[in-house]
């Protein structure tokens, strides 16, 4: 890694062999992951800082995913299939690409799509295509059940850790990888898109054109989900977009107020409304030596609220001093000011109890809990 770092620096230095510096068409592409073993070296930070991040992520819609899936199988694969069950290969490859697109697109619905996040990738698809070739060449009859097991339990199922997700994954395969795919069967979980006749499809381009012309407008029903599943997805998408715009808006907020002005205003409001801490010694004396269960819970909650309000008061007071110039601004203060500006509950404040409320509603809820 040190040699690579030095060579990378030398490329940009003017030498006798290269008096004009680096060639304008020079590019270096690296894949950078966390080393799996402690003996392996990290990519030097200087290289990463001088690099642009390039990500290759799967699209969200079914049509783009199908086209992307087909791009992994060049025309040579279709030529190769002519030696063994060409029609079966083309039909089942269509089913495999549709399956791959459905399980990738399903992830956009969050926990309604998959209980957990899985890294289905193009390698699973490509190897499944090779398995399809081998099994069609090795059997007189198409082994649909074997293919479903290999795809669902081994290739894609190897990522899945939840039993219900595994059931969902296998159900898609049972609907798509079966004999009826040769007879114009439904390809999605709803009406509107049927399997093309493989005897009329010459190659990959014909399938791509068929998808362009015949695939209906995407809806949750195509994944086997209720139409209302899209509400949560679009709400999350809109919230994320607005939050990103607000985060990138720099120092000015609504009405021309700066981030510091909004933070100062909220600090004054919060510190003014927070009550005094509970006197735990007095409360325990009132509870007596053998308190009832409800009283024990009350004492525990009072102690928790004291800890939480102490953290809130300390962080707000420190931030107020920092904004006034009495203290140096730390990373934690800067993050707290940003959270106040974005109306987000700071991380340390949310440790006592879980809540999905924004900062304003969370603070009102805190006052009610204390009351």
Rosetta blueprint (number, residue, H / E / L):
1 X L
2 X H
3 X H
4 X H
5 X H
6 X H
7 X H
8 X H
9 X H
10 X H
11 X H
12 X L
13 X L
14 X L
15 X L
16 X L
17 X L
18 X L
19 X L
20 X L
21 X L
22 X L
23 X L
24 X L
25 X L
26 X L
27 X L
28 X L
29 X L
30 X L
31 X L
32 X L
33 X L
34 X L
35 X L
36 X L
37 X L
38 X L
39 X L
40 X L
41 X L
42 X L
43 X L
44 X L
45 X H
46 X H
47 X H
48 X H
49 X H
50 X L
51 X L
52 X L
53 X L
54 X L
55 X L
56 X L
57 X L
58 X L
59 X L
60 X L
61 X L
62 X H
63 X H
64 X H
65 X H
66 X H
67 X H
68 X H
69 X H
70 X H
71 X L
72 X L
73 X L
74 X L
75 X H
76 X H
77 X H
78 X H
79 X H
80 X H
81 X H
82 X H
83 X H
84 X L
85 X L
86 X H
87 X H
88 X H
89 X H
90 X H
91 X H
92 X H
93 X H
94 X H
95 X H
96 X H
97 X H
98 X H
99 X H
100 X H
101 X H
102 X H
103 X H
104 X H
105 X H
106 X H
107 X H
108 X H
109 X H
110 X H
111 X H
112 X H
113 X L
114 X L
115 X L
116 X L
117 X L
118 X L
119 X L
120 X L
121 X L
122 X H
123 X H
124 X H
125 X H
126 X H
127 X H
128 X H
129 X H
130 X H
131 X H
132 X H
133 X H
134 X H
135 X H
136 X H
137 X H
138 X H
139 X L
140 X L
141 X L
142 X L
143 X L
144 X H
145 X H
146 X H
147 X H
148 X H
149 X H
150 X H
151 X H
152 X H
153 X H
154 X H
155 X H
156 X L
157 X H
158 X H
159 X H
160 X L
161 X L
162 X L
163 X H
164 X H
165 X H
166 X H
167 X H
168 X H
169 X H
170 X H
171 X H
172 X H
173 X H
174 X H
175 X H
176 X H
177 X L
178 X L
179 X H
180 X H
181 X H
182 X H
183 X H
184 X L
185 X L
186 X E
187 X L
188 X L
189 X L
190 X L
191 X L
192 X L
193 X L
194 X E
195 X L
196 X L
197 X L
198 X H
199 X H
200 X H
201 X L
202 X L
203 X L
204 X H
205 X H
206 X H
207 X H
208 X H
209 X H
210 X H
211 X H
212 X H
213 X H
214 X H
215 X L
216 X L
217 X L
218 X L
219 X L
220 X H
221 X H
222 X H
223 X H
224 X L
225 X L
226 X L
227 X L
228 X L
229 X H
230 X H
231 X H
232 X H
233 X H
234 X H
235 X H
236 X H
237 X H
238 X H
239 X H
240 X H
241 X H
242 X H
243 X H
244 X H
245 X H
246 X H
247 X H
248 X L
249 X L
250 X L
251 X L
252 X E
253 X L
254 X H
255 X H
256 X H
257 X L
258 X E
259 X H
260 X H
261 X H
262 X H
263 X H
264 X H
265 X H
266 X H
267 X H
268 X H
269 X H
270 X H
271 X H
272 X H
273 X H
274 X L
275 X L
276 X L
277 X L
278 X L
279 X L
280 X H
281 X H
282 X H
283 X H
284 X H
285 X H
286 X H
287 X H
288 X L
289 X L
290 X L
291 X L
292 X L
293 X H
294 X H
295 X H
296 X H
297 X H
298 X H
299 X H
300 X H
301 X H
302 X H
303 X H
304 X H
305 X H
306 X H
307 X H
308 X H
309 X H
310 X H
311 X H
312 X H
313 X H
314 X H
315 X H
316 X H
317 X H
318 X H
319 X H
320 X H
321 X H
322 X H
323 X H
324 X H
325 X L
326 X L
327 X L
328 X L
329 X L
330 X L
331 X H
332 X H
333 X H
334 X H
335 X H
336 X H
337 X H
338 X H
339 X H
340 X H
341 X H
342 X H
343 X L
344 X L
345 X L
346 X L
347 X H
348 X H
349 X H
350 X H
351 X H
352 X L
353 X L
354 X L
355 X L
356 X L
357 X L
358 X L
359 X H
360 X H
361 X H
362 X H
363 X H
364 X H
365 X H
366 X H
367 X H
368 X H
369 X H
370 X H
371 X L
